[in-house]
Amino acid sequence: MAYDNNRFCWHGVISTDPEKAAAFYTSVLGWGVLKQPMGDTEGTMFTAGGVPRAHVMAPPMEGVPSHWDNYLRVDDVDARTQACVAAGGAVMVPPTDIPVGRFSVVTSPSGAAISLFHESDEAGATHAPDGDGSICWTELHSKDVDADLAWLKTALGFETQEMPMPEGPYHLLVQGESQRGGVMVSQHDQAPSMWLSWVQVANVDETLELATANGGNVLAPAFEVPVVGRLGIIADSTGGVFGVMTPPAQG
């Protein structure tokens, strides 16, 4: 499927020790590693099923902790960046050209960072397929849900749908008839607002065991969410936080 707007189209693992992170993700998720030219440098990609899924790299400056970087495809990076500021967000990285397109990094009113992206080759860009190893969902864990929802609607043009959940309302981000992500109240007092991405795995419990064995930290033990599946949350061996999930069995 060709890229379309308001869809998470790429992800990055920003790690204080990229080699250690690469060893963790290949061991725990079974991802492969692909070296690929990026202009004058060489990028390191994670693959699943032979398809690139995310890159891994060191932070751009000292003092930045390990984290995941999530890229939302937008129609116009410059215009959307301006709209994000006008609606109450801020700019961390202004619109910048890179070999594969143009991007910026903005923050929501509550401070959650997200990358906006538009590819340079519109005809050749396609979304990665689903299945084990895919990054299947991305959601905002917010310290100010009302402000962030208003921002997402005004600046990025999302529609929203509310779902009742035991932990409080869950808000689906909708583009047309498609669900593109979610927003919920942050469940951890000490954690900042952040976007959390989920990787589909064949067996959540086994993946959590592998994460612990490979130097990671299980932040949320395996739990069930009706219709969604079995989930868990992990900090990788360098501190980057992500989720793993196994969808319900079909049939």
N, C-alpha and C positions, 0 to 999 in steps of 0.2 A: 504494500500500500504506500502510495506517495505521501510525503509529508503534508500535513494540513495544520491549520492554526490551533493554538491552545491545546497542544498535545506534548507531553513530555517525550522528547525525541532523543535525548542523550543524557549520560550520567558520568560523573567523574569521582574517583576515590582520591581525595587529597590527603596525603599521608606524610607524617614526619619521618617515616622510614619506608619509602616506596618498595624496596626489595623485600623487607619483612612483610609488608602488606600483600605483595604479590604472592609470596609463599603461603600466606594465610588463605587468600581467596582461592588459589588453585587447589589447596588441600581440602578446604571446607566446602566449597561450592562446585569443585570440579571444573572451574573455568580454565581455559587455555590462555596463553600469553602470546601476543602478536606484536612484533616490532614494525612500525610503519613510519615512513618519512613524513615530517610535518614542517614543510618549508626548509629552513636550514638546520633543523634539529630532527631527532628521532623520537617518536612517541611510543609509549607502551600501552597496548590495549588488552583488555580482557575479552575473551570470546566464549560463547556457548553455542554448541552445534556448528562451530566454524564461523559464526557471525559475530562481529564486534558488538560488545554490549556497553563498555565503559572504558575510560582511560584511568591510569594511575599516575600520579605525579606528586612532587614535593610542593609544599605551600609556596606561594609567590614571595613571601617574606618571613623572617624569623618571628616566632611567637604565635603563629597561627596553628591551632591544634588540628589534629586529623579530623576530617569530616567528609561527608558526601556532598557533591556539587550536582545540582539537578537543572537541566536545560529545558526550557519551555519554548517551543517553536511559535514565533509570532509573525505577523504579516510585515511589520516594519520595526526594526530594533530601535531606531532613533525616535520615532514617534511614540512608541510604547514606553520607552524609557522616560520621555518627557511627561507622558500621561501618568506614569507611576509616581513621579515627584509631585505633580499637580494634585494627585489624589491623596497625598499624605505619606508617601514612601520616601526613600532616599537612594542615592546612587553610590555604590561602592567602586564600580569600574565603569567608566563611561563607554559608549558604543565604540567598539574596537574591531578592526579587521584581523582575521586569522586565516590561515590557508583554506579552511573548509567553509568559511562564511563570516558573519559579523555577529558579535555578541556584546552584551553588557551584563553587569551584575547589579541588581537592585534589591532593596529590602522593603518588606511590608511595614505598615505602621507599628507593628509589635516587634520588628527587628529581624524577621526571618529572611535570610538571603536566598535569592533565586537568580539563575542566569536566563536571560532572554536571548534567543538565537534565531537567525535566519540563514539558511544554507546558501552557498555561492552557486551550487549546481542544482537548481530546482528540479530539472528533469530526471536527474540520476539519483536523487535522495529517496530512500524508502525506509519505512519503520521496520525495526527488527521483529522477527516472528515471535509468537508466544511459545510457551512450553518451559520445561525445567531449565533453569539457568537464566531465564528472561527476567527483566526488571518489570514487574507486572502492575505496579501501583505506586503512586506517590501522593503523600498527604501532608498537610500542614498541621503541626501541633502548636497551637497558638496560645499566647498569654492574653490576647485581646481578640476574641473571635469576631465580635461585632465590627470592630474597626477593620480587621483584615478581610472579612467578607465584603464589606462596602468597597474596599480598595480593589479586590479582585474583580468585582462587578464593574466598577467605574473605569479602572485603568486598563484592564485586560479583557473586559467584555464577557466574562463568564456569567452564565445563569447558575442558580443554585437550587438544590432540592434538599429538604431536611428529612432525616431519618431518626426515629427514636432509638437510643441505645442505652444500656445500663449505666454507662459512664456519663451520659448526657447526650444532647443532640449531636448527630453526625451530619455534616453538610457535604453533599455531593457537588462537585464542580462539573457543570454540564456545558457542552458545546454542541448545539443542535440537538440530536437525539443520542449523543454519546456521552458517557460518563468519563471524565478525564482525570479526576483526582478527588481529594477530599479535604475537609477542614474539621478539626475537633479541638476541644480545650486540651491544653497540655496537661498531662497526668502527673508530671514530676515538678515539684516546687522549685528545685534547684536547676532544672534544665531551662535554657533559653528557648524562645520560639524557634522552631526549626522545621524543615521539610524532611520527612522520613520516607525513604523508598523501600519497597518490598521486593525480594527476589523469590521467584517460584522455585521450590525444591520438591524432590520426590517424597522426602520424609523429614518433617520438621524436627522430631525428637532426635533422630540420628544426626541431623545437621547441628543441633545445639551441642550434642556430645562432641562432635568433631571440632566445633568452635572452641570449646573449653580445652580440649586436648592440644589445640594448636595455639594456645596463648590468648584466646579471646575471652570475653566476659559476657555471660548471659544476663541481660538486663531484665528481661521478662520471660520466665519459663513458658513452655508450650501451653497455649490456651485455645479454646474453641470459640468461634464466632459463627452463629447460625448463617447458613447460605454462603458465607465467605470462605470458611475452612479452618484449618489449624495453623496457628501463628506463634511466632516467638521473636524477640528483639535481642540483637547482639551488638556488642562493641568489638570491633576487630582487634587484632593484636597490637595495633598502634592507637586505638581509641575511636576510630570512625564507627558511627552508629548506623545500623540498617536493620530491616526486618526480613524474616523469611516466612514463607507461607506455602501450605499445600492445599489446593482447592479440594472441595468435597469430591468423592468418587462419583463418576457419572453412571447413570443407568441403574 
